[in-house]
């Protein structure tokens, strides 16, 4: 069960991703959504739980892709500073994701 702040952040990220991908969105809204997503990846402490939630197979393909990008960013740029327990959790969840993904999404 996700905590309230994590669930709210996931909802905001889904909305931002959808704004970025919607051809009807104005360029200003798309840029704001992109900035929000990039700042989230750089600064938010909820990257791992949100990334895992967005990468879930119940999400749309674009949202899942963004969730995986979040997890990739965490591994590339934060791994050395993560507590061991969080590293183990992320590794186990990533392996679980890999085991449920088909080759033909």
The first five atom37 places (N, CA, C, CB, O) and aatype in JSON, in Angstrom:
{
  "aatype": [20, 20, 20, 20, 20, 20, 20, 20, 20, 20, 20, 20, 20, 20, 20, 20, 20, 20, 20, 20, 20, 20, 20, 20, 20, 20, 20, 20, 20, 20, 20, 20, 20, 20, 20, 20, 20, 20, 20, 20, 20, 20, 20, 20, 20, 20, 20, 20, 20, 20, 20, 20, 20, 20, 20, 20, 20, 20, 20, 20, 20, 20, 20, 20, 20, 20, 20, 20, 20, 20, 20, 20, 20, 20, 20, 20, 20, 20, 20, 20, 20, 20, 20, 20, 20, 20, 20, 20, 20, 20, 20, 20, 20, 20, 20, 20, 20, 20, 20, 20, 20, 20, 20, 20, 20],
  "atom_mask": [
    [1, 1, 1, 1, 1],
    [1, 1, 1, 1, 1],
    [1, 1, 1, 1, 1],
    [1, 1, 1, 1, 1],
    [1, 1, 1, 1, 1],
    [1, 1, 1, 1, 1],
    [1, 1, 1, 1, 1],
    [1, 1, 1, 1, 1],
    [1, 1, 1, 1, 1],
    [1, 1, 1, 1, 1],
    [1, 1, 1, 1, 1],
    [1, 1, 1, 1, 1],
    [1, 1, 1, 1, 1],
    [1, 1, 1, 1, 1],
    [1, 1, 1, 1, 1],
    [1, 1, 1, 1, 1],
    [1, 1, 1, 1, 1],
    [1, 1, 1, 1, 1],
    [1, 1, 1, 1, 1],
    [1, 1, 1, 1, 1],
    [1, 1, 1, 1, 1],
    [1, 1, 1, 1, 1],
    [1, 1, 1, 1, 1],
    [1, 1, 1, 1, 1],
    [1, 1, 1, 1, 1],
    [1, 1, 1, 1, 1],
    [1, 1, 1, 1, 1],
    [1, 1, 1, 1, 1],
    [1, 1, 1, 1, 1],
    [1, 1, 1, 1, 1],
    [1, 1, 1, 1, 1],
    [1, 1, 1, 1, 1],
    [1, 1, 1, 1, 1],
    [1, 1, 1, 1, 1],
    [1, 1, 1, 1, 1],
    [1, 1, 1, 1, 1],
    [1, 1, 1, 1, 1],
    [1, 1, 1, 1, 1],
    [1, 1, 1, 1, 1],
    [1, 1, 1, 1, 1],
    [1, 1, 1, 1, 1],
    [1, 1, 1, 1, 1],
    [1, 1, 1, 1, 1],
    [1, 1, 1, 1, 1],
    [1, 1, 1, 1, 1],
    [1, 1, 1, 1, 1],
    [1, 1, 1, 1, 1],
    [1, 1, 1, 1, 1],
    [1, 1, 1, 1, 1],
    [1, 1, 1, 1, 1],
    [1, 1, 1, 1, 1],
    [1, 1, 1, 1, 1],
    [1, 1, 1, 1, 1],
    [1, 1, 1, 1, 1],
    [1, 1, 1, 1, 1],
    [1, 1, 1, 1, 1],
    [1, 1, 1, 1, 1],
    [1, 1, 1, 1, 1],
    [1, 1, 1, 1, 1],
    [1, 1, 1, 1, 1],
    [1, 1, 1, 1, 1],
    [1, 1, 1, 1, 1],
    [1, 1, 1, 1, 1],
    [1, 1, 1, 1, 1],
    [1, 1, 1, 1, 1],
    [1, 1, 1, 1, 1],
    [1, 1, 1, 1, 1],
    [1, 1, 1, 1, 1],
    [1, 1, 1, 1, 1],
    [1, 1, 1, 1, 1],
    [1, 1, 1, 1, 1],
    [1, 1, 1, 1, 1],
    [1, 1, 1, 1, 1],
    [1, 1, 1, 1, 1],
    [1, 1, 1, 1, 1],
    [1, 1, 1, 1, 1],
    [1, 1, 1, 1, 1],
    [1, 1, 1, 1, 1],
    [1, 1, 1, 1, 1],
    [1, 1, 1, 1, 1],
    [1, 1, 1, 1, 1],
    [1, 1, 1, 1, 1],
    [1, 1, 1, 1, 1],
    [1, 1, 1, 1, 1],
    [1, 1, 1, 1, 1],
    [1, 1, 1, 1, 1],
    [1, 1, 1, 1, 1],
    [1, 1, 1, 1, 1],
    [1, 1, 1, 1, 1],
    [1, 1, 1, 1, 1],
    [1, 1, 1, 1, 1],
    [1, 1, 1, 1, 1],
    [1, 1, 1, 1, 1],
    [1, 1, 1, 1, 1],
    [1, 1, 1, 1, 1],
    [1, 1, 1, 1, 1],
    [1, 1, 1, 1, 1],
    [1, 1, 1, 1, 1],
    [1, 1, 1, 1, 1],
    [1, 1, 1, 1, 1],
    [1, 1, 1, 1, 1],
    [1, 1, 1, 1, 1],
    [1, 1, 1, 1, 1],
    [1, 1, 1, 1, 1],
    [1, 1, 1, 1, 1]
  ],
  "atom_positions": [
    [[0.85, -1.19, 0.0], [0.0, 0.0, 0.0], [0.89, 1.25, 0.0], [-0.97, 0.0, 1.24], [1.78, 1.39, 0.84]],
    [[0.64, 2.13, -0.94], [1.41, 3.37, -1.03], [0.91, 4.38, -0.01], [1.34, 3.96, -2.45], [-0.27, 4.42, 0.32]],
    [[1.85, 5.19, 0.48], [1.46, 6.28, 1.36], [0.79, 7.38, 0.56], [2.68, 6.83, 2.1], [0.94, 7.46, -0.66]],
    [[0.04, 8.22, 1.25], [-0.71, 9.3, 0.61], [0.17, 10.23, -0.24], [-1.42, 10.1, 1.66], [-0.18, 10.51, -1.38]],
    [[1.31, 10.73, 0.3], [2.13, 11.63, -0.52], [2.66, 10.95, -1.79], [3.31, 12.16, 0.3], [2.76, 11.58, -2.84]],
    [[3.0, 9.67, -1.68], [3.51, 8.95, -2.86], [2.4, 8.78, -3.89], [4.07, 7.56, -2.44], [2.63, 8.99, -5.08]],
    [[1.21, 8.42, -3.45], [0.08, 8.26, -4.36], [-0.25, 9.58, -5.06], [-1.16, 7.74, -3.6], [-0.5, 9.6, -6.26]],
    [[-0.24, 10.67, -4.3], [-0.51, 11.99, -4.89], [0.55, 12.37, -5.91], [-0.59, 13.06, -3.8], [0.23, 12.9, -6.98]],
    [[1.82, 12.1, -5.59], [2.89, 12.42, -6.52], [2.77, 11.58, -7.79], [4.26, 12.19, -5.86], [2.99, 12.09, -8.89]],
    [[2.42, 10.31, -7.65], [2.23, 9.45, -8.82], [1.12, 9.99, -9.71], [1.91, 8.01, -8.38], [1.25, 10.02, -10.93]],
    [[0.02, 10.43, -9.1], [-1.08, 11.02, -9.87], [-0.62, 12.26, -10.63], [-2.26, 11.37, -8.95], [-0.96, 12.44, -11.8]],
    [[0.17, 13.11, -9.97], [0.67, 14.31, -10.63], [1.61, 13.97, -11.78], [1.4, 15.21, -9.61], [1.58, 14.61, -12.83]],
    [[2.45, 12.94, -11.58], [3.37, 12.53, -12.64], [2.62, 11.96, -13.84], [4.36, 11.5, -12.11], [2.97, 12.25, -14.99]],
    [[1.6, 11.16, -13.58], [0.79, 10.61, -14.68], [0.16, 11.75, -15.48], [-0.32, 9.65, -14.14], [0.18, 11.74, -16.71]],
    [[-0.39, 12.74, -14.77], [-0.99, 13.89, -15.46], [0.06, 14.63, -16.29], [-1.64, 14.85, -14.45], [-0.2, 15.02, -17.43]],
    [[1.24, 14.83, -15.71], [2.3, 15.55, -16.42], [2.74, 14.79, -17.67], [3.52, 15.77, -15.49], [2.92, 15.39, -18.73]],
    [[2.9, 13.48, -17.56], [3.3, 12.67, -18.72], [2.22, 12.77, -19.8], [3.53, 11.18, -18.32], [2.53, 12.9, -20.98]],
    [[0.96, 12.69, -19.4], [-0.13, 12.78, -20.37], [-0.18, 14.15, -21.05], [-1.46, 12.49, -19.69], [-0.47, 14.23, -22.24]],
    [[0.1, 15.22, -20.3], [0.15, 16.56, -20.89], [1.28, 16.63, -21.92], [0.36, 17.65, -19.78], [1.1, 17.17, -23.01]],
    [[2.43, 16.07, -21.57], [3.57, 16.11, -22.5], [3.28, 15.36, -23.79], [4.81, 15.52, -21.83], [3.74, 15.75, -24.87]],
    [[2.52, 14.28, -23.69], [2.28, 13.43, -24.85], [1.04, 13.84, -25.65], [2.14, 12.0, -24.42], [0.82, 13.33, -26.74]],
    [[0.23, 14.74, -25.11], [-1.01, 15.14, -25.77], [-0.73, 16.24, -26.8], [-2.04, 15.63, -24.73], [-0.27, 17.33, -26.45]],
    [[-1.02, 15.95, -28.05], [-0.78, 16.92, -29.13], [-1.62, 18.18, -28.95], [-1.07, 16.29, -30.49], [-1.29, 19.23, -29.49]],
    [[-2.71, 18.07, -28.2], [-3.59, 19.23, -27.97], [-3.04, 20.18, -26.9], [-4.97, 18.75, -27.55], [-3.49, 21.32, -26.8]],
    [[-2.07, 19.72, -26.11], [-1.5, 20.58, -25.06], [-0.69, 21.7, -25.68], [-0.62, 19.75, -24.1], [0.0, 21.51, -26.69]],
    [[-0.79, 22.88, -25.07], [0.02, 23.99, -25.57], [1.49, 23.73, -25.25], [-0.45, 25.35, -24.96], [1.81, 22.96, -24.35]],
    [[2.36, 24.39, -25.98], [3.79, 24.21, -25.75], [4.17, 24.63, -24.33], [4.61, 25.0, -26.77], [5.04, 24.02, -23.72]],
    [[3.53, 25.67, -23.82], [3.83, 26.14, -22.46], [3.49, 25.05, -21.44], [3.05, 27.44, -22.14], [4.28, 24.77, -20.54]],
    [[2.31, 24.43, -21.58], [1.93, 23.36, -20.65], [2.87, 22.17, -20.77], [0.5, 22.91, -20.91], [3.24, 21.56, -19.76]],
    [[3.25, 21.84, -22.0], [4.17, 20.71, -22.18], [5.52, 20.99, -21.53], [4.35, 20.4, -23.67], [6.1, 20.1, -20.9]],
    [[6.01, 22.2, -21.69], [7.3, 22.56, -21.07], [7.21, 22.55, -19.55], [7.77, 23.94, -21.56], [8.13, 22.1, -18.88]],
    [[6.1, 23.04, -19.01], [5.91, 23.01, -17.55], [5.86, 21.57, -17.05], [4.62, 23.75, -17.15], [6.44, 21.26, -16.01]],
    [[5.18, 20.71, -17.78], [5.08, 19.3, -17.39], [6.46, 18.64, -17.45], [4.08, 18.55, -18.31], [6.82, 17.87, -16.56]],
    [[7.21, 18.94, -18.49], [8.57, 18.39, -18.63], [9.45, 18.86, -17.47], [9.19, 18.8, -19.99], [10.18, 18.07, -16.89]],
    [[9.38, 20.14, -17.16], [10.16, 20.69, -16.05], [9.79, 20.01, -14.73], [9.95, 22.21, -15.94], [10.66, 19.67, -13.93]],
    [[8.5, 19.81, -14.51], [8.03, 19.14, -13.3], [8.62, 17.73, -13.21], [6.49, 19.07, -13.28], [9.11, 17.32, -12.15]],
    [[8.58, 16.99, -14.31], [9.09, 15.62, -14.33], [10.6, 15.58, -14.11], [8.74, 14.93, -15.65], [11.1, 14.73, -13.37]],
    [[11.32, 16.49, -14.73], [12.78, 16.52, -14.57], [13.17, 16.91, -13.14], [13.4, 17.51, -15.57], [14.09, 16.32, -12.58]],
    [[12.47, 17.88, -12.56], [12.76, 18.27, -11.18], [12.43, 17.12, -10.23], [11.97, 19.53, -10.79], [13.13, 16.91, -9.24]],
    [[11.37, 16.39, -10.52], [11.02, 15.23, -9.7], [12.19, 14.24, -9.69], [9.73, 14.55, -10.22], [12.61, 13.79, -8.63]],
    [[12.7, 13.91, -10.88], [13.79, 12.93, -10.95], [15.03, 13.41, -10.21], [14.15, 12.64, -12.41], [15.74, 12.61, -9.6]],
    [[15.3, 14.7, -10.25], [16.49, 15.25, -9.61], [16.39, 15.36, -8.1], [16.8, 16.59, -10.19], [17.37, 15.13, -7.39]],
    [[15.2, 15.71, -7.59], [15.11, 16.14, -6.2], [14.21, 15.31, -5.3], [14.64, 17.52, -6.16], [14.4, 15.3, -4.08]],
    [[13.24, 14.61, -5.85], [12.22, 13.98, -5.01], [12.75, 12.72, -4.32], [10.99, 13.64, -5.84], [13.49, 11.93, -4.92]],
    [[12.35, 12.55, -3.08], [12.76, 11.36, -2.33], [11.86, 10.16, -2.63], [12.74, 11.66, -0.83], [12.13, 9.05, -2.16]],
    [[10.79, 10.37, -3.41], [9.86, 9.28, -3.73], [10.16, 8.61, -5.06], [8.44, 9.81, -3.74], [9.31, 7.91, -5.6]],
    [[11.35, 8.81, -5.6], [11.64, 8.28, -6.94], [11.43, 6.78, -7.05], [13.05, 8.62, -7.32], [10.82, 6.31, -8.01]],
    [[11.92, 6.02, -6.09], [11.82, 4.56, -6.19], [10.35, 4.11, -6.11], [12.64, 3.89, -5.07], [9.91, 3.4, -7.01]],
    [[9.58, 4.5, -5.07], [8.19, 4.03, -5.05], [7.35, 4.55, -6.22], [7.54, 4.44, -3.75], [6.51, 3.82, -6.74]],
    [[7.57, 5.78, -6.63], [6.81, 6.32, -7.76], [7.22, 5.64, -9.06], [7.01, 7.86, -7.87], [6.37, 5.28, -9.88]],
    [[8.52, 5.46, -9.25], [8.98, 4.78, -10.46], [8.41, 3.39, -10.58], [10.5, 4.71, -10.48], [7.98, 2.97, -11.65]],
    [[8.4, 2.67, -9.47], [7.84, 1.31, -9.47], [6.33, 1.34, -9.74], [8.12, 0.61, -8.13], [5.82, 0.51, -10.49]],
    [[5.64, 2.29, -9.15], [4.19, 2.39, -9.37], [3.88, 2.73, -10.82], [3.58, 3.46, -8.44], [2.97, 2.15, -11.42]],
    [[4.64, 3.67, -11.4], [4.37, 4.07, -12.78], [4.79, 2.99, -13.77], [5.09, 5.38, -13.1], [4.22, 2.91, -14.86]],
    [[5.76, 2.16, -13.41], [6.21, 1.09, -14.3], [5.29, -0.13, -14.25], [7.63, 0.67, -13.93], [5.5, -1.1, -14.99]],
    [[4.29, -0.1, -13.4], [3.39, -1.24, -13.25], [2.63, -1.5, -14.55], [2.4, -1.0, -12.1], [2.3, -0.58, -15.28]],
    [[2.37, -2.78, -14.81], [1.73, -3.14, -16.08], [0.29, -2.65, -16.21], [1.76, -4.64, -16.24], [-0.29, -2.73, -17.29]],
    [[-0.29, -2.14, -15.12], [-1.64, -1.58, -15.21], [-1.64, -0.18, -15.82], [-2.29, -1.56, -13.83], [-2.7, 0.34, -16.17]],
    [[-0.47, 0.44, -15.94], [-0.37, 1.79, -16.49], [-0.31, 1.75, -18.02], [0.87, 2.52, -15.92], [-0.06, 0.7, -18.61]],
    [[-0.53, 2.9, -18.64], [-0.39, 2.98, -20.09], [1.09, 2.86, -20.47], [-0.98, 4.32, -20.64], [1.97, 3.02, -19.62]],
    [[1.34, 2.57, -21.73], [2.72, 2.36, -22.19], [3.61, 3.58, -21.94], [2.72, 2.01, -23.67], [4.75, 3.42, -21.5]],
    [[3.11, 4.78, -22.21], [3.95, 5.97, -22.01], [4.24, 6.21, -20.54], [3.28, 7.2, -22.6], [5.35, 6.62, -20.18]],
    [[3.26, 5.96, -19.69], [3.47, 6.13, -18.24], [4.46, 5.08, -17.75], [2.12, 6.03, -17.46], [5.35, 5.38, -16.96]],
    [[4.31, 3.84, -18.21], [5.25, 2.79, -17.82], [6.66, 3.15, -18.27], [4.82, 1.43, -18.43], [7.62, 2.95, -17.52]],
    [[6.79, 3.66, -19.46], [8.11, 4.06, -19.97], [8.73, 5.12, -19.06], [8.0, 4.59, -21.42], [9.91, 5.04, -18.72]],
    [[7.93, 6.11, -18.66], [8.45, 7.15, -17.78], [8.83, 6.57, -16.42], [7.41, 8.27, -17.61], [9.85, 6.95, -15.85]],
    [[8.02, 5.65, -15.9], [8.36, 4.99, -14.63], [9.71, 4.3, -14.71], [7.28, 3.98, -14.25], [10.52, 4.38, -13.78]],
    [[9.96, 3.62, -15.82], [11.25, 2.95, -16.0], [12.38, 3.96, -16.14], [11.22, 2.04, -17.23], [13.49, 3.72, -15.66]],
    [[12.1, 5.1, -16.78], [13.12, 6.16, -16.87], [13.48, 6.69, -15.49], [12.62, 7.32, -17.77], [14.65, 6.98, -15.22]],
    [[12.49, 6.83, -14.62], [12.76, 7.29, -13.25], [13.7, 6.29, -12.56], [11.43, 7.44, -12.45], [14.69, 6.69, -11.94]],
    [[13.38, 5.01, -12.67], [14.21, 3.99, -12.01], [15.62, 3.97, -12.59], [13.56, 2.6, -12.16], [16.59, 3.82, -11.86]],
    [[15.72, 4.13, -13.91], [17.05, 4.19, -14.54], [17.85, 5.38, -13.99], [16.91, 4.31, -16.07], [19.03, 5.25, -13.68]],
    [[17.19, 6.52, -13.86], [17.85, 7.72, -13.35], [18.35, 7.5, -11.92], [16.89, 8.92, -13.39], [19.47, 7.88, -11.59]],
    [[17.52, 6.87, -11.09], [17.91, 6.59, -9.7], [19.14, 5.7, -9.67], [16.74, 5.93, -8.92], [20.09, 5.96, -8.92]],
    [[19.14, 4.66, -10.48], [20.26, 3.71, -10.49], [21.53, 4.39, -10.98], [19.93, 2.5, -11.36], [22.6, 4.18, -10.42]],
    [[21.42, 5.2, -12.02], [22.61, 5.86, -12.58], [23.19, 6.93, -11.66], [22.25, 6.49, -13.91], [24.41, 7.03, -11.51]],
    [[22.31, 7.72, -11.05], [22.79, 8.92, -10.37], [22.7, 8.91, -8.85], [22.05, 10.08, -10.87], [23.32, 9.75, -8.2]],
    [[21.95, 7.99, -8.27], [21.79, 8.0, -6.82], [22.24, 6.71, -6.14], [20.35, 8.24, -6.47], [22.29, 6.63, -4.92]],
    [[22.58, 5.7, -6.94], [22.86, 4.37, -6.39], [23.88, 4.4, -5.26], [23.35, 3.46, -7.49], [23.65, 3.8, -4.21]],
    [[24.98, 5.09, -5.45], [26.06, 5.09, -4.46], [25.66, 5.75, -3.15], [27.28, 5.79, -5.02], [26.29, 5.5, -2.12]],
    [[24.64, 6.58, -3.16], [24.2, 7.27, -1.95], [22.96, 6.65, -1.32], [23.94, 8.7, -2.26], [22.45, 7.16, -0.33]],
    [[22.48, 5.57, -1.9], [21.27, 4.93, -1.37], [21.6, 4.0, -0.21], [20.54, 4.15, -2.48], [22.66, 3.37, -0.21]],
    [[20.7, 3.92, 0.78], [20.9, 2.94, 1.86], [20.82, 1.52, 1.28], [19.85, 3.13, 2.99], [20.1, 1.28, 0.31]],
    [[21.54, 0.61, 1.88], [21.6, -0.76, 1.38], [20.21, -1.39, 1.26], [22.47, -1.62, 2.31], [19.92, -2.08, 0.29]],
    [[19.36, -1.14, 2.25], [18.02, -1.72, 2.23], [17.23, -1.26, 1.0], [17.26, -1.35, 3.52], [16.51, -2.04, 0.39]],
    [[17.37, 0.03, 0.65], [16.66, 0.55, -0.52], [17.22, -0.04, -1.81], [16.76, 2.09, -0.55], [16.47, -0.3, -2.75]],
    [[18.53, -0.27, -1.84], [19.14, -0.91, -3.02], [18.6, -2.32, -3.21], [20.68, -0.96, -2.87], [18.27, -2.71, -4.33]],
    [[18.49, -3.06, -2.12], [17.99, -4.44, -2.2], [16.53, -4.42, -2.65], [18.13, -5.16, -0.82], [16.13, -5.23, -3.49]],
    [[15.73, -3.51, -2.09], [14.32, -3.4, -2.48], [14.19, -3.08, -3.97], [13.61, -2.33, -1.64], [13.39, -3.69, -4.68]],
    [[14.98, -2.12, -4.44], [14.92, -1.73, -5.84], [15.35, -2.89, -6.75], [15.82, -0.5, -6.1], [14.72, -3.14, -7.77]],
    [[16.41, -3.58, -6.36], [16.88, -4.72, -7.15], [15.81, -5.79, -7.23], [18.18, -5.3, -6.56], [15.52, -6.32, -8.31]],
    [[15.21, -6.12, -6.1], [14.17, -7.16, -6.08], [12.95, -6.76, -6.9], [13.75, -7.46, -4.64], [12.39, -7.58, -7.63]],
    [[12.55, -5.51, -6.79], [11.4, -5.03, -7.56], [11.72, -5.0, -9.05], [10.98, -3.63, -7.09], [10.87, -5.35, -9.87]],
    [[12.93, -4.59, -9.4], [13.33, -4.57, -10.81], [13.33, -5.98, -11.39], [14.73, -3.93, -10.97], [12.89, -6.19, -12.52]],
    [[13.82, -6.93, -10.62], [13.82, -8.32, -11.09], [12.38, -8.82, -11.24], [14.61, -9.23, -10.13], [12.08, -9.56, -12.17]],
    [[11.51, -8.41, -10.33], [10.1, -8.77, -10.44], [9.47, -8.18, -11.69], [9.33, -8.31, -9.22], [8.7, -8.85, -12.38]],
    [[9.8, -6.91, -11.99], [9.3, -6.28, -13.2], [9.76, -7.04, -14.44], [9.75, -4.81, -13.28], [8.98, -7.3, -15.35]],
    [[11.04, -7.39, -14.45], [11.58, -8.11, -15.6], [10.88, -9.46, -15.81], [13.08, -8.33, -15.42], [10.66, -9.88, -16.94]],
    [[10.53, -10.11, -14.72], [9.91, -11.42, -14.84], [8.47, -11.34, -15.34], [9.95, -12.14, -13.51], [7.93, -12.34, -15.82]],
    [[7.83, -10.16, -15.24], [6.44, -10.05, -15.66], [6.3, -9.4, -17.04], [5.65, -9.25, -14.65], [5.2, -9.37, -17.6]],
    [[7.39, -8.89, -17.6], [7.33, -8.19, -18.88], [7.43, -9.21, -20.02], [8.46, -7.13, -18.99], [8.29, -10.09, -20.02]],
    [[6.54, -9.07, -20.97], [6.65, -9.92, -22.15], [7.56, -9.22, -23.16], [5.23, -10.22, -22.77], [7.81, -8.02, -23.05]],
    [[8.03, -9.95, -24.13], [8.89, -9.37, -25.15], [8.1, -8.45, -26.08], [9.58, -10.47, -25.96], [8.67, -7.59, -26.75]],
    [[6.8, -8.64, -26.13], [5.97, -7.89, -27.08], [4.97, -7.0, -26.39], [5.25, -8.82, -28.01], [3.81, -6.97, -26.8]],
    [[5.37, -6.28, -25.36], [4.51, -5.36, -24.61], [3.18, -5.3, -25.25], [5.12, -3.97, -24.51], [2.3, -4.58, -24.78]]
  ]
}
